[in-house]
């Protein structure tokens, strides 16, 4: 389970507890409580023992103590025979109070008959029902969301056109999804006086948290919608390239309310990348800021937009009410843009533009690194899907305060926005960097109940210890996405709130959601997924494209069932069928949808993402994934911050060489040869004794996409060149 943690919990004494950071007196008290709990739990399995012992640990205890207890409890755990060890267990009372558990109690006996027992025991059956009977599941969920149709759909799903692999969802429905976010519409989850958004500017750590009521948000959105009509033509694509501030959220909703299309561009992009997205989307204008403010420093943003091309820019000041730069002749300041409303008697009143459900509302982009990124259109189905998944899996509901550091340029931005507003929750925004203590204090002061993260962010919080002393105990659920999570990082995160669950999420922009997730109705294991998302079906394919039997432990490329509500049925600059369906096998009469992940199903039914299909490697005739090797190497030495595993083919032929690149923790030093020995031992012991580490290199950082995904391809190219030079020398 971890280097230097081979002792079982029964062998732990006061000395080990002191070494973990407690003083002598406190160590003795903790030891007595520990032994008392162990004695009372005599004969318990390690997972049940952990459930009891974790209750002794508090967020104020040093992380080393949490590590000591967790890794000692599971020191003898047989992963190959039992799967990943669970750390969180739902109680029946808590399960019945979740969104999904509540409707299972209402509808389960009728839909599943005598097979239904309770939300925990019957979760798998109800999930299978949702996959096989989406026409029954989705009307139940729609009643739970703040979604009101101007014209009701003719049916839930029409599969009569066999050329449309994904079917046609809610045909005939007409609505405006932005209006659903803003207006109570007699929905019990939303009232005008509810707090819709809370936020704080970086550097204002001791100031009260700002709050905006739902009626105030609606007034602001309608005002901007009126200003849009004074400037643009219906159907125009309008880009947003700015941090996810309150103003950005208002602009986003206003564009959709008024019948335009949002073009999402991340504020981290260089001019060339901005230009590509403006060109592909045919955007008529772009909302941006003069600067981005981080850590008291100003970073240019408007200048990048200018460099990207002549697209009309509407520029919001990052600080105060006045811009800090000179605009081009055809560009507008935010103040001048809103001045077009001066003649309107009711600038805060607006009649929404209602459109068919298949109308495009948002153009997002994949994080591709070669050629043009895929332009992925979201229709009005997409927001319903992401809100439904957050309702079912992270239990988002009225009264929740949800925070997830992200950007409207990436899929998590719109997902967070809709997950809050269509579930009646409050959106929490920090106008600044999430890396420092200021963000953590905002989480504390805002009373955040659901905190979303990416693993690299958690790794930074843990390594810098910047969140020590803060109170995150109002958090009921964590969520994590973007890349593979480290067990130890998730251990640190969960322990900040008395071991609340970390719901792992993995999906894609083209799915508008996660296809695999954790569930609050199932035990959770660190760094693993416990289920596919509700109504999602998939199989794992072997190297010949043949599905493994369901529930069998295996690893291979995932094939999604095509009837996936909310998934794309088109791309703006690529052939949708070629990208997602061409070459995929059929299963039970369905053409499977490609996603590109290599997925492992473990003993016990947990799911672990082992990277993308193009991140697999062949070592000694055995296929394995980069992620699998990295998981082992990351915990092989305490100096290691993170690793990247790649395979490099020799120019002279022969087997692929396994190369491990390493980023060390700040201030740490370790020779590559020492790491090579430790990595080899860890890989031999935990994966395969035939895998040989050929080369280890320490680097200052890894190349990543703007969405923080590791670019193994770039590392592979660099190392191929370096090893080629070495061999010639």
C-alpha positions in Angstrom: 0.0 0.0 0.0 2.9 2.4 0.4 6.6 2.7 0.9 7.6 2.3 4.6 4.0 1.5 5.7 4.2 -2.3 5.8 3.2 -2.6 9.5 -0.4 -3.7 10.1 -2.6 -1.7 12.4 -2.2 -4.3 15.1 1.5 -3.6 15.2 1.3 0.2 15.6 2.5 1.6 18.9 2.8 5.0 20.6 6.2 5.6 19.0 4.8 5.4 15.5 2.0 7.7 16.4 4.5 10.2 17.8 6.5 10.0 14.6 3.4 10.8 12.7 3.3 14.2 14.3 1.5 14.0 17.7 3.0 15.0 21.0 3.7 12.4 23.7 0.5 13.0 25.7 -1.7 13.3 22.6 -0.1 10.2 21.1 -0.9 8.1 24.1 -4.5 9.2 24.2 -4.9 8.5 20.5 -3.2 5.1 20.9 -5.6 4.2 23.7 -8.6 5.2 21.5 -7.1 3.3 18.6 -6.6 0.1 20.6 -10.0 0.4 22.2 -11.7 0.6 18.8 -9.6 -2.3 17.4 -10.5 -4.4 20.4 -14.2 -3.7 20.0 -14.0 -4.5 16.3 -12.2 -7.8 16.9 -12.6 -10.0 13.9 -13.7 -7.2 11.6 -12.4 -7.1 8.0 -10.0 -4.3 7.2 -12.6 -2.2 5.4 -15.0 -2.3 8.4 -12.1 -1.6 10.8 -11.2 1.5 8.7 -14.7 2.7 8.9 -14.5 2.7 12.7 -10.9 4.0 13.0 -11.4 6.8 10.5 -13.9 8.3 12.9 -11.0 8.9 15.4 -9.2 11.1 12.8 -9.9 14.8 12.5 -8.9 17.4 9.9 -6.6 19.0 12.5 -4.5 15.8 12.8 -1.3 15.8 10.6 -1.6 14.1 7.3 1.1 11.7 8.3 -1.2 10.3 11.0 -4.0 9.8 8.5 -1.5 8.0 6.3 -0.3 5.9 9.2 -3.8 4.7 10.1 -5.1 4.2 6.5 -2.1 2.4 5.1 -1.7 0.3 8.3 -5.3 -0.9 8.2 -4.8 -2.0 4.6 -1.2 -3.2 4.9 -2.2 -6.8 4.2 -5.1 -6.0 1.8 -4.9 -8.2 -1.3 -5.7 -5.9 -4.1 -5.7 -8.7 -6.7 -8.2 -10.7 -4.7 -10.4 -8.0 -3.3 -10.0 -4.9 -5.5 -9.3 -1.4 -4.3 -9.9 -0.9 -0.6 -13.0 1.2 0.2 -12.7 4.2 2.5 -16.3 5.5 2.6 -19.5 3.6 3.2 -23.1 4.9 2.8 -25.5 4.4 5.6 -29.1 3.4 4.8 -30.4 6.6 6.4 -28.1 8.8 4.4 -28.8 6.8 1.2 -32.5 7.3 1.5 -32.0 11.1 1.9 -30.1 11.5 -1.3 -31.9 12.6 -4.4 -31.5 9.3 -6.1 -32.3 7.2 -3.0 -35.4 9.2 -2.4 -36.9 8.5 -5.9 -35.8 4.9 -5.7 -37.8 4.5 -2.5 -40.8 6.0 -4.3 -40.5 4.3 -7.7 -38.3 1.3 -7.0 -41.0 -1.1 -5.7 -43.2 -0.4 -8.7 -40.5 -0.6 -11.3 -38.4 -3.5 -9.9 -41.2 -5.3 -8.1 -40.2 -7.7 -5.3 -36.5 -7.4 -6.3 -36.4 -4.0 -4.8 -35.0 -3.8 -1.2 -33.5 -0.4 -0.5 -31.4 2.3 -2.3 -28.1 0.6 -1.4 -28.9 -3.1 -2.1 -30.9 -2.3 -5.2 -28.7 0.4 -6.7 -27.3 -1.9 -9.4 -30.7 -3.1 -10.4 -32.1 0.4 -10.6 -29.1 1.5 -12.6 -29.6 -1.3 -15.0 -33.2 -0.4 -15.3 -32.2 3.2 -16.2 -30.0 1.9 -19.0 -32.7 -0.4 -20.4 -35.7 1.9 -19.9 -34.6 5.5 -20.5 -38.1 6.4 -21.5 -39.1 5.6 -17.8 -36.1 7.0 -16.0 -35.8 10.4 -17.7 -39.4 11.6 -17.0 -38.8 10.9 -13.3 -35.6 12.9 -13.3 -37.0 15.8 -15.4 -39.6 16.4 -12.7 -36.8 16.9 -10.2 -34.9 19.5 -12.3 -35.9 23.1 -12.9 -36.7 22.4 -16.6 -40.0 23.6 -18.0 -40.8 23.1 -21.7 -42.6 25.8 -23.7 -43.8 22.9 -25.8 -43.7 19.4 -24.4 -41.8 16.6 -26.3 -43.7 14.1 -28.3 -41.9 11.3 -26.6 -38.7 10.7 -24.6 -36.7 8.8 -27.3 -37.3 8.2 -31.0 -35.2 5.4 -32.4 -37.0 5.0 -35.7 -34.2 6.6 -37.8 -31.5 3.8 -37.9 -29.0 6.2 -39.4 -29.0 8.1 -36.1 -27.1 5.8 -33.8 -27.9 7.9 -30.7 -31.6 8.3 -31.4 -33.6 11.5 -31.2 -34.2 12.7 -27.6 -37.3 14.7 -26.6 -38.4 15.3 -30.2 -40.6 18.3 -30.7 -39.7 20.0 -27.4 -39.3 23.7 -27.3 -37.7 25.7 -24.5 -35.1 28.2 -23.4 -32.6 26.5 -21.1 -31.3 29.8 -19.8 -34.8 30.8 -18.7 -35.0 27.6 -16.8 -31.9 28.7 -14.8 -33.4 32.1 -14.0 -37.1 31.8 -13.3 -38.8 29.9 -10.5 -41.7 28.9 -12.8 -43.5 27.6 -9.7 -40.7 25.2 -9.1 -40.3 24.4 -5.4 -36.5 24.3 -5.7 -36.1 27.9 -6.7 -37.4 31.2 -5.2 -36.6 34.7 -6.2 -35.1 35.5 -2.8 -32.7 32.5 -2.9 -29.0 33.3 -3.2 -28.0 32.3 -6.7 -24.3 33.3 -6.7 -21.7 34.0 -4.0 -18.2 35.2 -4.9 -15.1 36.9 -3.6 -12.2 38.8 -5.3 -8.7 37.6 -4.7 -7.0 39.8 -2.1 -10.2 40.5 -0.3 -9.8 37.5 2.1 -11.2 39.4 5.1 -14.1 41.0 3.3 -17.6 39.5 3.5 -18.6 37.1 0.8 -20.6 38.8 -2.0 -24.1 37.5 -2.7 -26.5 37.9 -5.6 -30.2 36.8 -5.3 -31.9 34.9 -8.1 -34.1 37.9 -9.0 -31.0 40.1 -9.1 -29.2 37.6 -11.4 -32.2 37.5 -13.7 -32.4 41.3 -13.9 -28.7 41.5 -14.8 -29.0 38.7 -17.5 -32.1 40.3 -19.0 -30.3 43.7 -19.2 -27.4 42.2 -21.0 -29.8 40.3 -23.3 -31.3 43.6 -24.3 -27.9 45.1 -25.0 -27.0 42.1 -27.2 -30.1 42.7 -29.3 -29.0 46.3 -29.9 -25.7 45.1 -31.3 -26.1 41.6 -32.9 -28.4 39.6 -35.2 -30.2 36.5 -33.8 -28.3 33.3 -34.1 -24.9 35.0 -34.1 -22.1 33.1 -32.4 -20.5 35.3 -29.6 -17.3 34.2 -27.8 -16.4 34.5 -24.1 -12.7 34.6 -23.3 -12.4 35.7 -19.6 -12.2 34.2 -16.2 -15.3 32.6 -14.8 -16.5 35.6 -12.9 -20.1 36.7 -12.0 -20.1 38.9 -15.1 -19.0 36.0 -17.3 -21.8 33.9 -16.0 -24.3 36.7 -16.6 -23.0 37.1 -20.2 -23.2 33.4 -20.8 -26.8 33.1 -19.7 -27.8 36.3 -21.6 -26.4 35.1 -24.9 -28.5 31.9 -24.7 -31.6 33.6 -23.3 -31.5 36.0 -26.3 -31.2 33.2 -28.9 -27.5 33.6 -29.7 -24.7 30.9 -29.4 -21.9 31.0 -26.9 -18.4 30.2 -28.1 -16.3 29.0 -25.2 -12.6 30.0 -25.1 -10.4 29.4 -22.1 -8.7 32.5 -20.8 -5.3 30.7 -20.7 -5.1 30.4 -24.5 -2.5 32.2 -26.6 -3.5 34.4 -29.5 -3.1 31.6 -32.1 -5.4 29.3 -30.2 -8.0 32.1 -29.7 -7.8 32.9 -33.5 -8.5 29.2 -34.4 -11.6 29.0 -32.2 -13.0 32.3 -33.5 -12.4 31.1 -37.1 -13.9 27.7 -36.7 -17.0 29.0 -34.8 -17.4 32.0 -37.1 -17.9 34.2 -34.0 -19.1 37.7 -34.6 -17.7 39.2 -31.4 -15.9 38.3 -28.2 -16.4 39.3 -24.6 -13.1 39.6 -22.7 -11.3 41.5 -20.0 -8.5 44.0 -20.2 -6.3 42.0 -17.8 -6.4 38.8 -15.7 -5.5 39.6 -12.1 -3.6 36.8 -10.2 -1.7 37.3 -7.0 -1.8 41.1 -7.3 -0.2 41.0 -10.8 -1.9 41.9 -14.0 -1.6 39.5 -17.0 -2.7 40.8 -20.5 -5.8 39.3 -22.0 -7.3 41.9 -24.4 -3.9 42.2 -26.1 -4.1 38.5 -26.9 -7.6 39.0 -28.3 -6.3 41.8 -30.6 -3.5 39.7 -31.8 -5.9 36.9 -32.6 -7.7 39.0 -35.2 -10.2 41.7 -36.0 -13.2 40.1 -34.3 -15.2 42.8 -32.4 -14.3 42.8 -28.7 -16.4 44.0 -25.8 -14.0 44.6 -22.9 -14.8 44.3 -19.2 -12.4 46.0 -16.7 -10.7 43.4 -14.4 -10.6 46.0 -11.6 -13.0 48.8 -10.9 -15.2 50.4 -13.5 -12.7 51.9 -15.9 -10.5 50.0 -18.4 -6.7 50.1 -18.0 -6.0 50.0 -21.7 -6.8 51.8 -25.0 -9.4 50.0 -27.2 -9.3 49.5 -31.0 -11.7 51.7 -32.9 -14.5 49.1 -33.4 -14.3 47.6 -29.9 -16.5 48.5 -27.0 -16.0 49.0 -23.3 -18.5 47.2 -21.1 -19.8 50.6 -20.0 -20.4 51.7 -23.7 -22.0 48.3 -24.5 -24.6 48.7 -21.7 -25.2 52.3 -22.7 -27.3 51.1 -25.6 -30.0 50.4 -22.9 -30.4 54.1 -22.0 -33.4 54.6 -24.2 -35.3 51.5 -22.9 -38.0 52.1 -20.3 -37.6 48.5 -18.9 -34.0 47.4 -19.5 -34.4 44.5 -17.0 -37.4 43.0 -18.8 -36.8 40.5 -21.6 -38.8 37.9 -23.5 -36.7 34.7 -23.9 -36.2 33.3 -27.3 -37.7 29.8 -27.4 -36.1 27.2 -29.7 -36.3 23.5 -30.5 -34.4 21.4 -28.0 -31.9 20.4 -30.7 -30.8 24.0 -31.3 -27.2 24.8 -30.6 -26.6 27.0 -27.6 -22.8 26.6 -27.0 -19.8 25.7 -29.0 -17.0 24.1 -27.0 -13.7 22.7 -28.1 -11.7 19.6 -27.4 -8.3 20.1 -25.9 -6.5 18.6 -29.0 -2.9 19.4 -29.5 -2.5 18.8 -33.3 -4.6 20.4 -36.0 -7.8 22.2 -35.3 -9.5 21.2 -32.1 -12.9 19.5 -32.5 -15.7 22.1 -32.4 -18.4 20.4 -30.2 -21.9 21.9 -30.3 -24.0 21.7 -27.2 -27.8 21.7 -27.7 -30.4 22.3 -25.0 -30.2 18.6 -24.2 -26.6 19.0 -22.9 -27.4 21.2 -19.9 -30.2 18.8 -18.8 -27.8 15.9 -18.9 -25.1 17.5 -16.8 -27.6 18.8 -14.3 -29.2 15.3 -14.0 -25.8 13.6 -13.4 -24.9 16.1 -10.7 -28.4 15.5 -9.2 -27.9 11.8 -9.2 -24.2 11.4 -8.3 -23.0 14.4 -6.3 -26.5 14.9 -4.8 -26.7 18.5 -5.8 -29.9 20.1 -4.4 -31.5 23.3 -3.2 -29.5 24.8 -0.4 -26.1 23.5 -1.6 -23.3 25.9 -2.3 -21.1 24.4 -5.1 -17.6 25.5 -6.0 -15.4 24.1 -8.7 -12.4 26.2 -9.9 -12.8 26.1 -13.7 -13.5 28.3 -16.7 -16.3 28.7 -19.2 -13.8 27.8 -21.9 -13.7 24.2 -20.6 -16.6 21.8 -20.2 -16.6 22.0 -16.4 -17.6 25.7 -16.6 -21.0 25.1 -18.2 -21.5 21.9 -16.3 -21.0 23.7 -13.0 -23.3 26.5 -14.0 -26.2 24.3 -15.1 -25.7 21.8 -12.3 -26.3 24.7 -9.8 -29.0 26.6 -11.5 -31.1 23.7 -12.7 -30.9 22.0 -9.3 -31.6 25.2 -7.2 -28.1 25.3 -5.7 -25.9 28.3 -5.2 -22.9 28.9 -7.5 -19.7 29.8 -5.7 -17.0 31.7 -7.6 -13.5 32.8 -6.6 -12.2 35.6 -8.7 -8.5 34.6 -8.5 -6.1 31.7 -8.4 -7.3 28.5 -6.6 -3.8 27.5 -5.8 -3.4 29.6 -2.6 -4.9 30.0 0.8 -7.2 32.8 -0.3 -9.2 30.3 -2.3 -9.4 27.9 0.7 -10.6 30.7 3.0 -13.3 31.5 0.5 -14.4 27.9 0.6 -14.6 28.2 4.3 -16.3 31.6 4.5 -18.8 30.8 1.8 -19.9 27.6 3.5 -19.2 25.5 0.4 -21.0 22.1 0.6 -19.7 20.6 -2.7 -16.1 21.3 -3.7 -14.9 20.1 -7.1 -11.2 19.8 -8.0 -8.7 18.4 -10.4 -6.0 16.1 -9.0 -3.1 18.4 -9.7 -4.8 21.1 -7.7 -5.2 18.8 -4.7 -1.5 17.7 -5.1 -0.5 21.4 -4.9 -2.7 22.1 -1.8 -1.3 19.1 0.0 2.4 19.7 -0.9 2.3 23.4 0.0 0.2 22.9 3.2 -1.5 26.2 2.3 -4.9 25.1 3.6 -3.9 24.1 7.1 -6.1 25.5 9.8 -9.0 26.2 7.6 -12.5 24.8 8.3 -13.8 22.8 5.4 -16.2 20.7 7.5 -19.4 22.1 5.8 -18.3 20.2 2.7 -20.6 17.1 2.2 -19.2 15.9 -1.1 -16.0 16.4 -3.0 -15.7 15.8 -6.8 -12.7 15.2 -8.9 -12.1 15.1 -12.7 -9.6 15.9 -15.4 -7.0 13.2 -14.8 -6.3 10.1 -12.7 -6.4 10.7 -9.0 -3.7 9.7 -6.6 -4.8 7.6 -3.6 -2.8 9.6 -1.2 -4.0 13.0 -2.6 -7.6 11.8 -2.3 -6.8 10.6 1.3 -5.7 14.1 2.1 -8.7 15.8 0.5 -11.3 13.5 2.0 -9.8 13.9 5.5 -10.2 17.7 5.3 -14.0 17.2 6.0 -14.0 14.1 8.3 -13.8 11.7 5.3 -16.5 12.9 3.1 -16.7 11.0 -0.3 -14.7 12.1 -3.3 -16.9 11.4 -6.3 -14.6 10.7 -9.2 -16.0 11.9 -12.6 -14.7 11.0 -16.0 -16.5 12.0 -19.2 -16.0 14.4 -22.1 -17.2 17.6 -23.7 -19.0 15.6 -26.4 -21.0 13.7 -23.7 -21.9 16.8 -21.6 -21.3 14.7 -18.6 -19.3 11.8 -17.1 -19.9 8.3 -18.3 -18.4 6.8 -15.1 -18.7 8.3 -11.7 -18.8 7.6 -8.0 -22.2 7.1 -6.3 -23.3 8.0 -2.8 -25.3 4.7 -2.8 -22.1 2.6 -3.1 -18.9 2.3 -1.0 -16.1 4.4 -2.5 -12.5 3.6 -3.0 -9.8 6.3 -3.5 -8.9 7.0 -7.2 -11.6 4.7 -8.5 -15.1 4.9 -10.0 -17.9 2.8 -8.6 -20.4 2.9 -11.5 -21.2 4.2 -14.9 -23.4 7.3 -14.7 -27.2 6.8 -14.5 -28.7 5.5 -17.8 -25.2 5.0 -19.2 -24.3 1.5 -20.6 -20.9 0.4 -21.8 -18.7 -2.6 -22.4 -15.0 -3.1 -22.2 -13.4 -4.5 -25.4 -10.5 -6.8 -25.7 -7.7 -6.2 -28.3 -9.9 -7.8 -31.0 -12.9 -5.6 -30.2 -14.8 -8.3 -28.5 -16.6 -7.3 -25.3 -15.6 -8.9 -22.1 -18.4 -10.5 -20.1 -20.1 -8.0 -17.8 -18.7 -7.8 -14.3 -15.6 -9.8 -15.2 -12.3 -8.1 -14.1 -10.6 -7.0 -17.2 -8.9 -4.0 -19.0 -9.5 -2.6 -22.5 -11.0 0.2 -24.5 -14.4 1.2 -23.5 -17.3 1.1 -25.9 -20.3 3.3 -24.9 -23.9 2.3 -25.7 -25.0 4.8 -28.3 -28.3 5.8 -26.7 -26.7 8.4 -24.5 -29.0 11.3 -23.6 -27.1 14.6 -24.1 -24.2 13.3 -26.2 -23.4 15.1 -29.5 -24.9 14.0 -32.8 -22.7 16.4 -34.9 -19.4 18.2 -35.0 -18.9 21.5 -36.7 -15.5 20.7 -38.3 -15.3 16.9 -38.5 -17.3 13.9 -39.5 -19.2 12.9 -36.4 -19.7 9.3 -37.4 -16.1 8.9 -38.4 -14.9 10.2 -35.1 -17.2 8.3 -32.8 -18.6 5.3 -34.6 -16.4 4.3 -37.6 -14.6 1.0 -36.9 -16.5 0.3 -33.6 -18.1 -3.1 -33.2 -21.8 -3.8 -32.7 -23.2 -5.1 -29.5 -26.7 -6.4 -29.0 -27.7 -4.8 -32.3 -26.2 -1.4 -31.3 -23.2 0.3 -32.9 -21.0 1.2 -30.0 -19.8 4.7 -29.5 -16.0 5.4 -29.3 -14.7 7.3 -26.3 -11.0 6.4 -26.3 -10.4 5.5 -22.7 -8.7 2.4 -21.5 -10.7 1.2 -18.6 -9.9 -1.5 -16.0 -12.7 -3.3 -14.2 -11.3 -4.6 -10.9 -12.4 -7.4 -8.6 -15.3 -5.9 -6.7 -16.5 -4.0 -9.7 -14.6 -0.7 -9.4 -13.5 1.1 -12.5 -10.1 2.7 -13.0 -9.1 4.8 -16.0 -5.7 3.6 -17.3 -5.3 6.5 -19.8 -6.2 7.0 -23.4 -6.0 4.3 -26.0 -3.0 6.0 -27.4 -1.3 6.0 -24.0 -0.9 2.2 -23.9 2.5 0.6 -24.3 3.7 -2.9 -25.1 6.4 -4.0 -22.7 7.8 -7.5 -23.3 4.7 -8.5 -25.3 2.3 -7.3 -22.5 0.0 -4.3 -23.0 -0.1 -1.9 -20.1 -1.0 1.7 -19.6 1.0 4.7 -18.5 -1.4 5.5 -15.7 -1.0 2.0 -14.2 2.8 2.4 -14.0 2.6 6.0 -12.7 0.4 4.9 -9.9 3.1 2.5 -8.6 6.0 4.9 -9.2 4.3 7.9 -7.6 4.5 6.3 -4.2 7.9 4.5 -4.6 9.9 7.4 -3.0 8.8 10.2 -0.7 10.7 12.8 -2.8 8.5 12.2 -5.9 5.8 14.7 -6.6 4.6 13.0 -9.8 5.8 10.7 -12.6 5.1 10.2 -16.3 5.6 6.8 -17.9 6.2 6.5 -21.6 7.6 3.9 -23.9 10.1 4.8 -26.6 10.9 2.6 -29.6 14.5 2.3 -30.6 15.6 3.5 -34.0 17.4 0.2 -34.5 14.3 -1.9 -33.6 13.7 -4.2 -30.7 11.4 -3.9 -27.8 9.9 -0.7 -26.5 12.0 1.0 -23.7 10.2 2.1 -20.5 11.1 5.6 -19.6 10.0 7.3 -16.3 10.2 11.0 -16.1 10.0 12.5 -12.6 9.1 15.9 -11.0 10.4 16.1 -7.5 8.8 17.8 -4.6 10.1 21.4 -3.9 13.5 21.3 -2.2 13.9 17.5 -2.7 16.9 15.9 -4.3 17.2 12.3 -5.5 19.6 10.8 -8.1 18.0 9.2 -11.2 19.9 5.9 -10.6 18.4 5.6 -7.1 14.9 6.3 -8.4 15.4 3.8 -11.2 16.2 1.1 -8.6 13.1 2.0 -6.5 10.8 2.3 -9.5 12.0 -1.1 -10.7 11.4 -2.8 -7.4 7.9 -1.2 -7.1 6.9 -2.2 -10.6 8.2 -5.8 -10.1 6.4 -6.1 -6.8 3.1 -4.5 -7.8 2.7 -5.0 -11.6 4.9 -7.4 -13.5 8.5 -8.6 -12.8 9.1 -8.7 -16.6 8.8 -4.9 -16.9 12.2 -3.2 -17.1 12.8 0.5 -16.4 15.3 1.5 -19.1 15.8 5.2 -18.2 14.8 7.7 -15.5 15.0 11.5 -16.0 14.2 14.2 -13.5 12.5 17.3 -15.0 11.3 20.5 -13.5 7.7 20.2 -14.9 5.6 18.3 -17.4 4.1 19.8 -20.5 0.3 20.0 -20.2 -2.7 21.2 -22.2 -4.5 24.3 -21.1 -7.0 22.0 -19.3 -4.1 20.5 -17.4 -3.9 17.1 -19.2 -0.5 15.6 -19.3 1.0 15.6 -22.8 2.7 12.2 -22.9 3.0 12.5 -26.7 5.3 15.5 -26.3 7.4 13.8 -23.7 7.6 10.7 -26.0 8.9 12.8 -28.9 11.4 14.6 -26.7 12.8 11.4 -25.2 12.9 9.6 -28.5 15.2 12.4 -29.8 17.3 12.5 -26.6 17.8 8.7 -26.5 18.6 8.8 -30.2 21.4 11.4 -29.6 22.7 9.4 -26.7 22.9 6.2 -28.7 24.8 7.9 -31.5 27.2 9.4 -29.0 
